[in-house]
Amino acid sequence: MDYSALMGPDRYDLAVSLASQYHMDPSQVLFGYLQVVSRVTGDQKMTKADLEDTRVRQTINTEFDHFLKQRH
């Protein structure tokens, strides 16, 4: 699944849906996603282009999926 919508204007709706599915609070979902993005992008200055890179997005999605399943 592509979780990049968690950085967009509809992020709260997706966070609520994921929170319900994984028995979490929406704030935990959003914070967890930001932690994964930060870890994946590291010390690099994050730009929109970084998140549009297919490899970066795939790594973020994989790690965030693991985060969600670990919390479940």
Secondary structure, DSSP 8 states (H G I E B T S, - for coil): ---GGGGSTTHHHHHHHHHHHHT--HHHHHHHHHHHHHHHHTTS---HHHHHSHHHHHHHHHHHHHHHHHH-
